[in-house]
Structure formats: C-alpha cells, structure tokens
Amino acid sequence: MSVGLIDTNLGLLLQRTKLLLDYKRIWYIVFQDKVLQNQILFWIQQDQLFKEGVNEDNDVIGTYSQFTQMINPEKVAGEHYTLFDSGDFYRSMLITVGFGTLLIDADTVKMESENWWRDNDIKKDKILGLTDENKTKLAQKLTFAYRKAIKEILPKY
C-alpha cells in the first residue's frame, strides 16, 4: 500500500494553506462572529447616530427645529438627529454576511415617509455605513480576527 503526499501531514498542511487563498471564505468566517457584528452596529448606532448624528461621510444628518422642540421637549432645537425615537430603527438593524460581502440593513420605511427624511435628503446606505474613524477601528479588529481565523485553519505543529 502506497501513501501519497496528500495523505501526509504535509499534504494536510498544503490543503489547508489553499483555504488561505480563498479570501471570501475567510471573510465569511470572520464576519460570522456575532460579537464583531454587534460591535459594528454599536459604532453606527452609538458613535455615529446617537452621539454625533452623522452619516458615513461624517456629515450631520439633520438638526431638530424649534417646532419639533415645541412638540417634543426632549428634542432640543439645533441638536442633531439621533434617529432613535422609539428605538424601532436601531432594533431593526442587522448584518448579513456573504462570501466577500457584508450588508448592513435596517427598516427605514416609516422614516422615509416623513418630511424631515426627504427634506434632509437622508440616504439609508449613508446612515448604515461606517465613518472613516470607525473603518479604522474595524480594520484593527479585523487584523486580530483574520490572524485567529488563519490559526484555526492551519494545523498546529
């Protein structure tokens, strides 16, 4: 009985090394991490929308008017939109991961019918994108996550 190279530890290592060339598969493995997904959503919800009221370009989405403040004193005229209101929009945010793709989505139907949405020309994809600062944070996290994924793919010798 002969044993081929593929049946040896070296063969196993070569097979696993081929997986490293499939960046889409590693992307998928890395972004399936719910902790990472929750971190991305946190950056959008808290850092960008709630604290700063900005879209992915770091542009303020809009500010509350005097009229809005009269209707709802919790919304102070001149302060930025948080898009929180009832919290439904934040709770609707989700991340869908594909091989080499990442989609951040949320239900904006209720808001899209509002005048303030149209008047401020708010774009859903811009709201759900990361600012450059948060992209930098993500890149740092991905460096660690990719290293971890690679260690799991390659056997330990």
C-alpha positions as CSV (number, residue, x, y, z in Angstrom):
1,M,0.0,0.0,0.0
2,S,1.4,3.3,-1.0
3,V,0.7,6.6,0.7
4,G,0.6,9.7,-1.4
5,L,1.8,13.1,-0.3
6,I,-1.7,14.3,0.1
7,D,-2.2,11.7,2.9
8,T,0.6,13.0,5.0
9,N,0.8,15.9,7.5
10,L,2.4,17.9,4.7
11,G,-0.4,17.2,2.4
12,L,-2.9,18.3,5.0
13,L,-1.0,21.5,5.5
14,L,-1.0,22.2,1.8
15,Q,-4.7,21.6,1.6
16,R,-5.4,23.9,4.5
17,T,-3.0,26.5,3.1
18,K,-5.1,26.6,-0.1
19,L,-8.0,27.8,2.0
20,L,-6.0,30.9,2.9
21,L,-6.1,31.9,-0.8
22,D,-9.9,31.9,-0.6
23,Y,-10.2,35.3,0.9
24,K,-14.0,35.2,0.5
25,R,-14.2,32.1,2.7
26,I,-12.0,33.7,5.4
27,W,-14.1,36.9,5.2
28,Y,-17.2,34.8,5.8
29,I,-15.7,33.1,8.8
30,V,-14.5,36.4,10.3
31,F,-17.8,38.3,9.8
32,Q,-20.0,35.4,11.1
33,D,-18.7,36.4,14.6
34,K,-21.8,37.9,16.4
35,V,-19.5,39.9,18.7
36,L,-17.9,41.6,15.7
37,Q,-21.3,42.2,14.1
38,N,-22.7,43.7,17.3
39,Q,-19.6,46.0,17.6
40,I,-20.2,47.3,14.1
41,L,-23.8,48.0,14.8
42,F,-22.8,49.7,18.1
43,W,-20.4,52.0,16.2
44,I,-23.2,53.0,13.8
45,Q,-25.9,53.4,16.5
46,Q,-24.0,54.9,19.3
47,D,-20.8,56.6,18.0
48,Q,-22.3,57.9,14.7
49,L,-26.0,58.3,15.1
50,F,-26.8,58.8,18.8
51,K,-23.6,60.8,19.9
52,E,-22.8,62.6,16.7
53,G,-25.8,62.4,14.4
54,V,-23.6,61.8,11.4
55,N,-23.6,59.5,8.3
56,E,-20.7,57.6,6.9
57,D,-19.3,60.8,5.4
58,N,-19.3,62.4,8.9
59,D,-22.0,64.8,7.7
60,V,-24.7,65.8,10.2
61,I,-27.9,64.1,9.1
62,G,-30.1,67.0,10.3
63,T,-31.0,69.1,13.3
64,Y,-34.2,69.5,15.3
65,S,-36.3,72.6,14.6
66,Q,-38.0,74.9,17.1
67,F,-41.3,73.4,16.0
68,T,-40.0,69.9,16.8
69,Q,-38.9,71.1,20.2
70,M,-42.4,72.5,20.9
71,I,-44.0,69.2,20.1
72,N,-41.4,67.1,21.9
73,P,-39.2,69.0,24.5
74,E,-36.8,66.0,24.6
75,K,-35.7,67.0,21.1
76,V,-33.8,70.3,21.5
77,A,-33.8,72.8,18.6
78,G,-30.4,72.8,16.9
79,E,-29.3,69.4,18.3
80,H,-28.6,66.6,15.8
81,Y,-31.0,63.9,14.9
82,T,-30.3,60.6,16.6
83,L,-32.8,58.5,14.6
84,F,-33.6,56.7,17.9
85,D,-37.1,58.0,18.7
86,S,-38.9,54.7,19.6
87,G,-35.8,52.6,19.1
88,D,-37.5,50.5,16.3
89,F,-35.0,51.6,13.7
90,Y,-32.0,50.7,15.9
91,R,-33.6,47.3,16.8
92,S,-34.2,46.6,13.1
93,M,-30.5,46.9,12.1
94,L,-28.9,43.7,11.0
95,I,-25.9,42.4,9.3
96,T,-26.0,39.8,6.5
97,V,-22.7,38.2,5.6
98,G,-21.9,36.6,2.3
99,F,-18.7,35.3,0.7
100,G,-16.8,38.6,0.3
101,T,-19.8,40.7,1.0
102,L,-21.3,42.5,4.0
103,L,-24.7,44.1,4.0
104,I,-25.9,46.3,6.9
105,D,-29.6,46.9,6.6
106,A,-32.5,48.3,8.7
107,D,-36.2,49.1,8.3
108,T,-36.5,52.8,7.2
109,V,-39.9,52.6,5.7
110,K,-41.6,54.6,8.4
111,M,-39.0,57.3,8.4
112,E,-38.8,57.6,4.5
113,S,-42.4,58.8,4.5
114,E,-41.6,61.7,6.9
115,N,-40.9,65.2,5.6
116,W,-37.7,65.6,7.7
117,W,-36.3,62.5,5.9
118,R,-37.0,63.9,2.4
119,D,-36.2,67.5,3.3
120,N,-32.7,66.5,4.6
121,D,-32.1,64.1,1.7
122,I,-31.2,61.3,4.0
123,K,-29.9,58.2,2.3
124,K,-30.2,54.8,4.1
125,D,-27.0,53.4,2.8
126,K,-25.1,56.5,4.0
127,I,-26.6,56.2,7.5
128,L,-25.7,52.5,7.7
129,G,-22.1,52.9,6.6
130,L,-19.1,53.4,8.8
131,T,-17.2,56.7,9.2
132,D,-13.5,56.6,8.4
133,E,-12.8,56.6,12.1
134,N,-14.9,53.5,12.6
135,K,-13.5,51.9,9.5
136,T,-10.1,52.3,11.1
137,K,-11.4,50.6,14.3
138,L,-12.8,47.8,12.2
139,A,-9.5,47.3,10.4
140,Q,-7.8,46.9,13.8
141,K,-10.3,44.3,14.9
142,L,-10.1,42.5,11.5
143,T,-6.3,42.2,11.8
144,F,-6.8,40.2,15.0
145,A,-9.8,38.3,13.7
146,Y,-8.0,37.3,10.5
147,R,-5.0,36.0,12.4
148,K,-7.3,34.0,14.6
149,A,-9.1,32.5,11.6
150,I,-5.8,31.6,10.0
151,K,-4.6,29.9,13.1
152,E,-7.8,27.8,13.2
153,I,-7.4,26.8,9.5
154,L,-3.8,25.8,9.7
155,P,-2.9,22.9,12.0
156,K,-0.6,23.5,14.9
157,Y,2.9,21.9,14.6
